[in-house]
Amino acid sequence: MPVEAILFDFNGVIIDDEPLHLEAFRELLAPLGITFTDDEYYGPLLGIPDSEFMRRLLLMRGRAMAADELARLLTDKAARYMQLLGERDVDLPGLPQCVRDLAAHMPLGVVSGARRPEIEFHLQRLKLADCFRFVLAAGEYPRTKPDPAPYLYGRAGLEKAVGRRLSPARTVVIEDSPHGVASGIAAGMPVLGFTARVPAAALPGCFAYLHDFTGFDFAALTAAFERRPADSSR
């Protein structure tokens, strides 16, 4: 069975900006006495919207924060992220060429916990906006990863955009976070784990793993997909 479509995560998959999010949060939370380790960030706190990041972190630390204070912090974090973005290179080697090749063979979508303006900014900057038929951003689905809702909504949106049904078993998810992998699998979709920042051991259940997009194309994806165990749905 050939691959019919691909749903990409965004942060850490289309752009290498997770270190910027980590740095921005760490700078703003340190004066409040709230800290987190790199392992926590790239583990239970990775792949979720900023508001959910804060909810989970505060719960982990047994802290509370007034709604207005939290809103200000998230606004300041978004501003600091944009400032860091202007200072750092977040492009992933080989990603633009890979996306363009895949888009020539099948419809692509984005399913992300990032804010829509951030996603659209980078897709335009990378000249890849026309490669993606559908984008689903933070706040546009009812429950966050690892719930299957993001990828269920993403596939439904991509189906509407292309005007035909897409088989879940042939719609590949590309993810770099444990929550994202779990979300894709729970939605009944095979997941390709991207391991530039997170080791494969932290992303169980993927049918294959990719560390670098350089040279990765439709033929490579097809070969990896066809090598899956015969009784595997992922």
N, C-alpha and C positions, 0 to 999 in steps of 0.2 A: 504494500500500500504506500503510495507516494505521500509526501508532506503536502498539505493543502494550503497552509497559512502559518504565519509566525506572529506571536505576541511577544514583544520585547519589554522587559523591565527598562527603566530609564537610568536612575542614579546607579553608577557603578557598572553599567552595561553599555549604554550609548555614550555616556561621558564619565570620566574618572574623577568624580567630584566628591566622593564620600569623605576623603580627608578634609575637605573644606567644610562640610557640614559638621564633622566631628570638632574641628578647630573652633568654628563659630559658637557651637553650643558650649564647649568647654570654657571659652573666654567669658561668656556671659553668665555661666552658672557658678564658676569658681568663686566670685565675690559673695555669692549666696551660700557658700559652704556645701554646694551640691557637686559631687564629682562622679565620674564613671571611668572605668578602665577601657583600654582598647578592645580587650576581649569581650566586654559587655556591649560595646558599640557594634562590633562586627559579628556579634552573636544575637542575643535576644532583642536588641534595640535597632537592628538593621532592617531596612526595607519597609519602613512604615512612615506615614506622614508625621510632620513635626509635632502636631498636637497630640498624636498618639504616642510619639516618642516621649514627650513630657509626661503624659498620663502614666505611662509604664515606669518611667524613671522615678517619678515622685512616689509611686506605689512601692517600688523596690527599696527606696530610702526611707519610707515611712514619713514622708513630708507632705504638706498641703500648701496650696498656693491660691490666693484669691483670683477670681476670674479676670479682673482687670489687670492684675499684675502679670498673669500668664499671657494675656493678649499683648501687653507691651513687650514682654520678653520675646514672644514669637515674631513680632514686628521687627524688633531690634536684631533678632537672629537672621531674618530674611535679608535685612539691609547689610549686615556684616558678611553674609554669604556672598551677596552681589559684589561687595567690595573686594573680597578675597578672589572672586572669580576674575576680576580685572587684573589681578596680579599673578595668577597661576595658569599653567598649561593643563587643561583637563581632557585633551583629546586622546583617544585611544588609537594606537597604531592599527591601521588596516580596517577600522570600522566603516568609514565612508564607502570604500570600495566594496566591502562585504555587503552592506545594506543595499547598495545600488544593484549588485548582482542578484541578490535574493529577490528584490522588488521586481526584477525583470521576469521572474518565474512564478511569483505568487503574491497575494496580498499580505501586507504587513500592518501591524498595529502596535501601539504603545499602551501598556497598563502600568501605571505608576502611582506612588505615593507622593510624588513631587507636585508642586503647584503648576497649574496650566501655563502661566506666563513663563516660568522657567523652562518648561519643556519646549514651548513654541520658540522661545528665544534661541535655544541651542539647535533645534532642528533647522531653523532659518540660517543660523550662523554656519552650520555645517553643510548647508545647501542640500538637506535631506528631507525637507518638509513634504515634497511631492512624492516621496517614497512610501509614506505612511498613510494608509487609507482611513485610519481611525486612531484617535488618542483619547485615553481615559485617564483623568488626573485626580489628585487628592480631592475628597469631598464629593465625588461624582458616583460613588457606590456606597451601599449602606454599612458595610463592615470591612475592616481592613485585613490585609494579609496577617496571619495564615488562613483566615477564612477563605473559602473558594469564591466568594462574591466578586472580588475584583476581576478574576479571570473569566468567570461566568458572564459578567456584564461586558467584559472586553470582547469575548468571542461573539456575543449577541450583537454588539455594536459593529464589529467588523462584518458580520453576516449582513446586517442592514446596509452597510456601506457598499458591499459588493453585490448585493441582491441575490444571494444564494446561501444555502445551508453549508456550514463547514463542520466536518466531522471532528468532535473533540479528540478522538484518538489519532487524528492526523493534523491537529493544530499544535505546533510546537511552541512551548514557552521557553524563553531564554532568561535565566535568573541568576543572581549572584548572592542571594541572602537565604538563610534557612527558612524564614517566614514566607518568602516568595516561592521557593521550591515547594513548600508544603501547600501553599495556596493553589499552585498549578496542578499538583498531583490530586488534591482534593476535588478540583474541577474536572478531573478525568482526562487531563492532557499530559503528554510526554514532555519532560523538562530536560533541557540542555543546561548544565551548570557552567557558569562563567567564573573562573577561579583566579582572576588577576589579583584580587584582594583577599578572598576567602578560600581556604583550602577545600579540596574536594571532600575530605572527610567530614566537613561541617555541612555538606549539602547532600545528604543521603537520598537515594531514590531517583537520581537523574539517570537517563539512559546513556549519557556520555558527558564528558567534561571538556571545556575549551579554555585555554589560558591566554590566548592571543588571537585576535581576529585576522591577523596578517595571513593572507593566502586562503582564508576560509571562505567558501562560496557554496553555491547551490549543489554542486557535485559532491563537495565534502560533507555537507549536511545530509544529503541523500545517502551517502555511504555509511555515515554514522547511524542514521535512522534504520537502515536496513540490517545493520549488525546487531540490533537489539535481540534479546532472547525471544524465541518464537512465542512463548507464553506470557510475555511481558506486555502490559498495556501502557508502559511508560518508556 
